[in-house]
Amino acid sequence: MNGEYAAQLRMIGESAAHFAAGQGGAAAARAVQEGGTAWDMAAWKDIGALGWFGIAVGEEQGGLGLSAPAAVVVAQEAGRALMMPPVASGIAVAAILAQAGDAPGRVLEDVLAGNILAVPAPVAAAEDGARGATLVPDAGRATHWLLAAECESPFEARLIARGAPGTQCETRPAVDGTGLADIRVSASAWGDAPVMLDRAHGPAAWREGHHLLWLLDAAYLSGLTEAALELALEYMRLRRQFGVPVGSFQALQHRAAMCHVDGKATRALVHEAAQAWGGARQGWAAAAAYHRAAASALRVTKEVIQFHGAIGFADEHDAGLFLKRAMTVGARHGRDVRQVLMGGME
C-alpha cells in the first residue's frame, strides 16, 4: 500500500468516524432494541451522499473506485459506533450490480444515491413456482430485495419491491432489535420483476458480492469489539474497590490484555483479507476474517460485561448492547463461511 493511498484511507476513516458518531451510538442502538426504528430513508440518503455505497464501485460507473480496503475502514467505524443501518449490505449490493452488465439500468444510480435500500438474499423455488427466503437480515425495512435463484438453472437474480403484489414478508425481532424476515414471492411476481443478474454475469457477481459482505461484516465486528473493550477499560479506570481502581487488579489486567490481543489480531486479519481482494483467495480470506471476527466479538463482549461486574448484566447498561449486536451480526453467514473454510466452493 503506497503512502498516498494510506493517507486517503486515514481521511476516509476520520470522515466515517465523525458521521457514524452522529448517526449511531449507544442511545440509537438502545432505541432500536426497545422497538424503535433502526433507520429511515433520510438517513440512508445521507449515507449515500457520503459515497459509501459506491466505495467499491468503479469511477466509470459513478462510484469512488477505492476497493475493499477503503470499504473495510468505513465498516469498522460503523461497528465502533454501533450503527444499525445495514451499511455492509448497501455496499455489497452496489458492488454486485456494478458487475451485472447493462441489465440494472438506472437501478445502480439509485442504489449509490441511497434512493433504494436493497438487501441481498438467495431464494429457493417451491412447487407452485414461488420463491422464498428465510431469516433475511433487515429485509422488513428495505425498499427492495435483490433475490437470487442461485441453485436454479439458469442462474438469475431479480429486484423485488417490498410490498409489491404477490409478495409476503413476515418479520421477527433479532436479539438486538433489528429484524429477520421470511420472504415469499409468488410465481407471477417473480416473473414480472426485472432481471438484474443473468447467467452471463450473475454467478461471479453474486459470489463476489457475498465475499465483500462477509469482509465488511467482519470489519464491523472488529470495530464493535474494540469499542466495547474501550468502554470496559474506561470503567475499570474509574471504578474503585479497596481504595484503588479495579483496573489495577492483576487478574483483570491479564484478562483485559487477552481481549486487547484478540481484538488487534482480528483487526490485522480483516485488513489482510482486504489486501487479498481481487486475488484467487479473496473468498477464503473474507471467510476467515468473518469467522475470526464473529468468535472474537462474542468472547470480548462477554468479558466486557464481566469487567463491569453486576451492573454489566443490567439491561440498562450499554455493555449489553455490544454483546447483542455481536450475537446478531456474528450469526449471519456461519454455514456459507464454514463451507468455504472447509474446502467448499467460494
C-alpha positions in Angstrom: 0.0 0.0 0.0 1.6 3.3 -1.1 1.7 6.4 1.1 -0.9 8.3 -0.8 -3.5 5.5 -0.6 -2.8 5.0 3.1 -3.4 8.8 3.7 -6.6 8.5 1.7 -7.7 5.6 3.9 -7.0 7.7 7.1 -9.1 10.6 5.8 -11.9 8.2 4.9 -11.7 6.7 8.4 -11.8 10.1 10.1 -14.8 11.2 8.0 -16.6 7.9 8.6 -16.0 8.1 12.4 -17.4 11.6 12.5 -20.6 10.7 10.6 -21.0 7.4 12.5 -20.8 9.1 15.9 -23.7 11.3 15.0 -25.8 8.6 13.3 -25.1 5.7 15.7 -24.1 5.4 19.4 -25.5 3.5 22.3 -28.6 5.6 22.6 -29.6 4.9 19.0 -28.9 1.2 19.4 -30.9 1.1 22.6 -33.8 2.8 20.9 -33.8 0.0 18.3 -33.7 -2.7 20.9 -36.7 -1.1 22.6 -38.7 -1.2 19.4 -37.7 2.0 17.8 -36.8 2.5 14.1 -33.4 1.4 13.2 -33.1 3.9 10.4 -35.1 5.9 7.9 -34.6 6.7 4.2 -33.4 10.2 5.0 -30.5 8.7 7.0 -29.9 6.2 4.2 -29.7 9.0 1.6 -27.3 10.9 3.9 -25.1 7.8 3.8 -25.4 7.7 0.0 -24.4 11.3 -0.2 -21.1 10.4 1.5 -20.4 8.0 -1.3 -20.2 4.9 1.0 -22.3 2.7 -1.3 -20.0 3.4 -4.2 -16.8 2.9 -2.4 -16.2 -0.5 -4.1 -17.7 0.6 -7.4 -15.5 1.9 -10.2 -15.5 5.6 -11.0 -16.7 5.0 -14.6 -20.0 3.7 -13.0 -20.4 6.5 -10.6 -18.6 5.1 -7.6 -15.4 6.1 -5.8 -13.3 3.2 -7.1 -11.4 2.7 -3.8 -11.9 -1.1 -3.4 -12.2 -3.3 -0.4 -9.6 -1.7 2.0 -11.5 1.6 2.0 -14.8 -0.2 2.5 -13.3 -2.0 5.5 -12.3 1.2 7.1 -15.9 2.6 6.7 -17.4 -0.7 8.1 -15.1 -0.7 11.1 -16.2 2.8 12.1 -19.8 1.9 11.6 -19.2 -1.0 14.1 -17.4 1.2 16.6 -20.5 3.4 16.7 -23.0 0.5 16.7 -24.6 1.9 13.6 -27.8 0.0 12.9 -28.5 0.8 9.1 -27.3 -2.2 7.0 -24.3 -0.3 5.5 -22.5 -3.6 4.6 -25.4 -4.8 2.6 -25.7 -1.5 0.8 -22.1 -1.5 -0.2 -22.3 -5.2 -1.3 -25.5 -4.7 -3.4 -23.9 -1.8 -5.2 -20.8 -3.9 -5.9 -22.9 -6.8 -7.2 -24.9 -4.5 -9.6 -21.8 -2.8 -10.8 -20.7 -6.2 -12.3 -24.0 -7.0 -13.8 -23.6 -5.6 -17.2 -26.3 -3.3 -18.6 -29.2 -5.1 -17.0 -29.7 -2.9 -14.0 -30.0 0.4 -15.9 -30.8 3.2 -13.5 -31.1 0.9 -10.5 -27.4 1.2 -9.7 -27.6 5.0 -9.7 -30.5 4.9 -7.2 -28.6 2.4 -5.0 -25.5 4.6 -5.0 -27.5 7.7 -4.1 -29.4 5.9 -1.3 -32.8 6.2 -3.1 -33.1 2.4 -2.9 -32.3 0.3 0.1 -31.9 -3.3 -1.3 -30.8 -6.3 0.7 -29.5 -9.5 -1.0 -30.7 -13.0 -0.3 -30.7 -16.4 -2.1 -34.1 -17.9 -2.7 -35.4 -21.4 -3.2 -38.2 -22.4 -5.5 -41.4 -24.0 -4.2 -43.6 -26.5 -6.1 -46.1 -23.8 -7.1 -43.2 -21.7 -8.7 -43.0 -19.2 -5.8 -39.6 -18.3 -4.4 -38.8 -18.0 -0.7 -36.0 -17.0 1.7 -35.8 -17.2 5.4 -34.3 -15.1 8.1 -33.1 -12.3 5.8 -31.5 -9.5 7.9 -33.1 -6.1 7.6 -35.4 -7.2 4.7 -38.5 -5.9 6.6 -37.2 -2.3 6.4 -35.7 -2.4 2.9 -37.3 -0.8 0.0 -36.3 -3.7 -2.3 -34.9 -7.2 -2.2 -32.2 -8.5 -4.6 -33.2 -12.2 -4.7 -31.0 -14.7 -6.5 -32.2 -18.1 -7.6 -28.6 -19.3 -7.3 -29.4 -23.0 -7.3 -31.6 -22.9 -10.4 -30.5 -23.2 -14.0 -30.1 -20.8 -15.5 -29.0 -18.5 -12.6 -30.8 -15.2 -12.3 -31.4 -12.5 -9.7 -34.4 -10.2 -9.7 -35.1 -6.9 -7.9 -38.4 -7.1 -6.0 -40.1 -4.1 -4.4 -41.1 -4.8 -0.8 -44.9 -4.8 -0.6 -45.4 -5.4 -4.3 -48.4 -7.6 -5.2 -47.7 -11.2 -4.8 -45.1 -10.7 -2.1 -45.2 -11.6 1.6 -42.8 -10.6 4.4 -43.0 -11.8 7.9 -40.6 -10.2 10.3 -39.4 -11.3 13.7 -37.1 -9.4 16.0 -33.4 -10.3 16.4 -31.8 -10.1 19.9 -30.5 -6.6 19.1 -34.0 -5.3 18.0 -33.3 -5.4 14.3 -35.4 -7.6 12.1 -35.1 -11.0 10.4 -37.7 -11.6 7.7 -39.2 -14.6 5.9 -39.9 -13.6 2.3 -42.2 -15.2 -0.2 -42.6 -14.1 -3.8 -45.4 -15.6 -6.0 -44.5 -17.1 -9.3 -46.3 -14.2 -11.1 -44.5 -11.6 -9.0 -41.2 -13.3 -9.7 -41.8 -13.4 -13.4 -42.8 -9.7 -13.5 -39.8 -8.5 -11.6 -36.8 -7.1 -13.6 -33.8 -9.3 -14.0 -30.7 -7.8 -12.5 -28.3 -10.7 -13.0 -28.4 -13.3 -15.6 -26.3 -16.4 -16.3 -23.6 -14.4 -18.2 -22.7 -12.1 -15.3 -24.7 -13.3 -12.4 -22.9 -16.1 -10.6 -19.5 -14.4 -10.4 -21.0 -11.0 -9.4 -23.2 -12.7 -6.8 -20.3 -14.7 -5.3 -18.0 -11.7 -5.2 -20.7 -9.6 -3.6 -21.1 -12.1 -0.8 -17.3 -12.2 -0.3 -17.5 -8.5 0.2 -20.4 -8.8 2.6 -18.5 -11.3 4.7 -15.5 -9.0 4.8 -17.5 -5.9 5.7 -19.4 -7.7 8.5 -16.0 -8.9 9.8 -14.8 -5.3 9.8 -18.0 -4.1 11.5 -17.5 -6.7 14.3 -13.8 -5.7 14.6 -14.8 -2.1 15.2 -17.6 -3.2 17.6 -15.1 -5.3 19.6 -12.6 -2.5 20.0 -15.3 0.0 21.1 -16.7 -2.5 23.7 -13.3 -3.1 25.2 -12.6 0.7 25.4 -15.9 1.0 27.3 -14.8 -1.6 29.8 -11.3 -0.2 30.3 -12.7 3.3 31.0 -14.9 1.8 33.6 -12.0 -0.2 35.2 -10.1 3.1 35.5 -12.9 4.8 37.3 -14.4 2.0 39.4 -12.7 1.7 42.8 -12.6 -1.1 45.3 -10.4 -1.2 48.4 -9.3 2.3 47.7 -7.8 1.5 44.3 -9.1 1.3 40.7 -10.3 -2.2 39.8 -8.1 -2.0 36.7 -5.1 -2.3 39.0 -6.0 -5.9 39.9 -3.7 -8.2 38.1 -6.3 -10.9 37.3 -8.4 -8.3 35.5 -5.3 -6.9 33.7 -4.4 -10.3 32.3 -8.0 -10.8 31.0 -8.1 -7.3 29.5 -4.7 -7.9 27.9 -6.0 -11.1 26.3 -9.0 -9.2 25.0 -6.7 -6.5 23.6 -4.6 -9.1 21.7 -7.8 -10.8 20.5 -9.1 -7.5 19.1 -5.8 -6.5 17.5 -5.3 -9.9 15.9 -8.8 -9.7 14.4 -8.2 -6.2 13.0 -5.0 -7.4 11.4 -6.7 -10.4 9.8 -9.5 -8.2 8.5 -7.1 -5.8 6.9 -5.0 -8.7 5.4 -8.2 -10.1 3.9 -8.9 -6.7 2.4 -5.5 -6.6 0.9 -6.2 -10.0 -0.7 -9.2 -8.6 -2.5 -9.1 -9.3 -6.2 -6.9 -12.4 -5.8 -7.7 -16.0 -6.2 -8.2 -16.5 -2.5 -10.3 -13.4 -1.7 -13.3 -15.6 -0.8 -11.3 -17.8 1.6 -9.7 -14.7 3.2 -13.0 -13.0 3.7 -14.5 -16.1 5.2 -11.5 -16.5 7.6 -11.8 -12.9 8.6 -15.5 -13.2 9.3 -15.1 -16.5 11.2 -12.4 -14.9 13.4 -14.2 -11.6 13.9 -17.5 -13.3 14.9 -15.8 -15.5 17.5 -13.6 -12.7 18.8 -16.6 -10.3 19.2 -18.5 -12.8 21.3 -15.5 -13.6 23.5 -14.6 -9.9 24.2 -18.2 -8.6 24.6 -18.9 -11.3 27.2 -15.7 -10.4 29.0 -16.7 -6.7 28.9 -19.9 -7.5 30.8 -17.9 -9.4 33.4 -15.4 -6.5 33.7 -18.4 -4.2 34.7 -19.5 -6.6 37.4 -23.1 -6.8 38.4 -24.1 -3.6 36.7 -22.9 -5.1 33.3 -25.7 -7.6 33.5 -28.3 -4.9 33.8 -30.3 -4.3 30.7 -30.0 -0.6 31.3 -26.2 -0.7 30.9 -24.6 -0.1 27.5 -22.3 -3.1 27.8 -25.1 -5.5 26.8 -25.8 -3.6 23.6 -22.4 -4.6 22.2 -23.0 -8.3 23.1 -26.4 -8.4 21.5 -25.2 -6.7 18.3 -22.2 -9.1 18.1 -24.6 -12.0 18.5 -26.8 -10.8 15.6 -24.1 -9.8 13.1 -21.9 -12.8 14.1 -24.7 -15.3 13.3 -25.4 -14.2 9.7 -23.0 -16.2 7.5 -22.0 -19.2 9.5 -23.0 -22.0 7.2 -21.6 -20.4 4.0 -18.4 -19.4 5.7 -17.8 -22.8 7.1 -18.2 -24.4 3.7 -15.5 -22.2 2.2 -13.1 -22.7 5.1 -13.6 -26.5 5.0 -12.7 -26.5 1.3 -16.1 -25.9 -0.3 -16.7 -23.7 -3.2 -16.1 -19.9 -2.8 
